[in-house]
């Protein structure tokens, strides 16, 4: 913080301290600065959302996943990552139903 900022903070504490007490004034100025810094950092990061993931069309590979717990079957046509989906808190098992083989293991 520059010297000008410290002078403004000290002046605020002195002026408010004359009316409300120096301890309460220092505490109030510190809380104001903390809330202001938090608010600025929050609003600065509001617009920084992650980019959309790159998706790949894998419908030609004939990939189907089966949940070993409940038997749910999931046919995958578009994928954004190479990991198997999860269901019932367990990873699903890959079952191929034809199609061309994938270029890398899924």
Secondary structure, 3 states (H helix, E strand, C coil): CCHHHHHHHHHHHHHHHHHHCHHHHHHHHHHHHHHHHHHHHHHHHCCCCCCCCCCEECHHHCEEEECCCCCCEEEECEECCCCCCEECCEECEEEECCCCCCCCCC
